[in-house]
Amino acid sequence: MRLDALAQAVGARLVGPGDRVVTRAAPLDGAGPSHLSALLEARWRGAAAHTGAGAVVVSPALAEHLPADVARLVADDARGAWGRALRCLHPGPALRPPAIGAHPTAVIDPSAHIDPGARIGPFVVIGAEAAVEAGAALHAHVVVGAGARIGARATLHPGAAVLDGCVVGADALLGVRAVVGGVGFGLDAEGRVPHTGVAVIGAGATLGAHTCVDRATVGVTRVGPGAHLDNLVQVGHNAVIGAGAVLCGQVGVAGGAILEDGVVLGGQAGVTGHVTVGAGARVAAQSGVTRSLPGGAAYSGHPAEPNRVRLRRIARLRALVRP
């Protein structure tokens, strides 16, 4: 794209030649004259100072750290502009959906209801009394258990599994080998107690590759509408993930925990069972939530505590031990 067209498309102010053309995105330290890159954090200034990119998306505060011959797409929300630019330069889905209808190798129980507008790929298995609604796309080797429901326009990537009785909402996205349902067991004097509830994935939610959402012991495990669960996330039985929550890679949420709307958990953070993390709370990577936390604040550490409190204590401890 020409830079003047790209700047208009992403809502940025162009500083540089509008007729310069960029063809794809690249990192700052590997970019050439036909590449677009981004300077989103101050710690990237070293790479930015020597970049060969033709243009860089940048915030006003960091624009001065780029070489003079590099065009700038300056935006107050540089991260948002960068995301829009990536969609402009690299359009289209990464994985082509199956054709409308059922592939000849799919195994579909006669009692299942498949909308004529659904897309069923090779070697898909659909159980008794399951339902797949209009526009849903089930890629190769997906398994839909008995009585499960796949909502309109939902996408299940290769190898994903939705087990008996579980529900995936409209427009939801399940990554490669994500599992909704699973087999969970508790222990009592007689041995294992089977989980008989369901898991419900809300409209527009995203589950990344190898993410697992356990069905409830009884009742419902729920992932709210618009929630995003990154790769390798584990959600335990009867947990509730609120609308718009973001769980980064390798997060673990134990059974019965409640994450209210808009909660963000950094990578490898863990939440113990039967606690509540309030709406809008942000928990840093590798933190451990061992008790309920109020919403609207930032937390870090193990056990997780208000981030400012933890940083002040660390500073005082360092002052006691001088090199």
Secondary structure as GFF3:
##gff-version 3
##sequence-region A 1 323
A	DSSP	alpha_helix	3	10	.	.	.	ID=ss1
A	DSSP	beta_strand	13	15	.	.	.	ID=ss2
A	DSSP	beta_strand	24	25	.	.	.	ID=ss3
A	DSSP	three_ten_helix	28	30	.	.	.	ID=ss4
A	DSSP	beta_strand	35	39	.	.	.	ID=ss5
A	DSSP	three_ten_helix	42	44	.	.	.	ID=ss6
A	DSSP	alpha_helix	45	49	.	.	.	ID=ss7
A	DSSP	beta_strand	55	58	.	.	.	ID=ss8
A	DSSP	three_ten_helix	60	65	.	.	.	ID=ss9
A	DSSP	beta_strand	71	74	.	.	.	ID=ss10
A	DSSP	alpha_helix	78	89	.	.	.	ID=ss11
A	DSSP	beta_strand	101	102	.	.	.	ID=ss12
A	DSSP	beta_strand	107	108	.	.	.	ID=ss13
A	DSSP	beta_strand	113	114	.	.	.	ID=ss14
A	DSSP	beta_strand	119	120	.	.	.	ID=ss15
A	DSSP	beta_strand	125	126	.	.	.	ID=ss16
A	DSSP	beta_strand	131	132	.	.	.	ID=ss17
A	DSSP	beta_strand	137	138	.	.	.	ID=ss18
A	DSSP	beta_strand	143	144	.	.	.	ID=ss19
A	DSSP	beta_strand	149	150	.	.	.	ID=ss20
A	DSSP	beta_strand	155	156	.	.	.	ID=ss21
A	DSSP	beta_strand	161	162	.	.	.	ID=ss22
A	DSSP	beta_strand	167	168	.	.	.	ID=ss23
A	DSSP	beta_strand	173	174	.	.	.	ID=ss24
A	DSSP	beta_strand	179	181	.	.	.	ID=ss25
A	DSSP	beta_strand	185	188	.	.	.	ID=ss26
A	DSSP	beta_strand	191	194	.	.	.	ID=ss27
A	DSSP	beta_strand	198	201	.	.	.	ID=ss28
A	DSSP	beta_strand	206	207	.	.	.	ID=ss29
A	DSSP	beta_strand	212	214	.	.	.	ID=ss30
A	DSSP	beta_strand	220	223	.	.	.	ID=ss31
A	DSSP	beta_strand	228	229	.	.	.	ID=ss32
A	DSSP	beta_strand	234	235	.	.	.	ID=ss33
A	DSSP	beta_strand	240	241	.	.	.	ID=ss34
A	DSSP	beta_strand	246	247	.	.	.	ID=ss35
A	DSSP	beta_strand	252	253	.	.	.	ID=ss36
A	DSSP	beta_strand	258	259	.	.	.	ID=ss37
A	DSSP	beta_strand	264	265	.	.	.	ID=ss38
A	DSSP	beta_strand	270	271	.	.	.	ID=ss39
A	DSSP	beta_strand	276	277	.	.	.	ID=ss40
A	DSSP	beta_strand	282	283	.	.	.	ID=ss41
A	DSSP	beta_strand	288	289	.	.	.	ID=ss42
A	DSSP	beta_strand	298	300	.	.	.	ID=ss43
A	DSSP	beta_strand	305	306	.	.	.	ID=ss44
A	DSSP	alpha_helix	307	320	.	.	.	ID=ss45
###
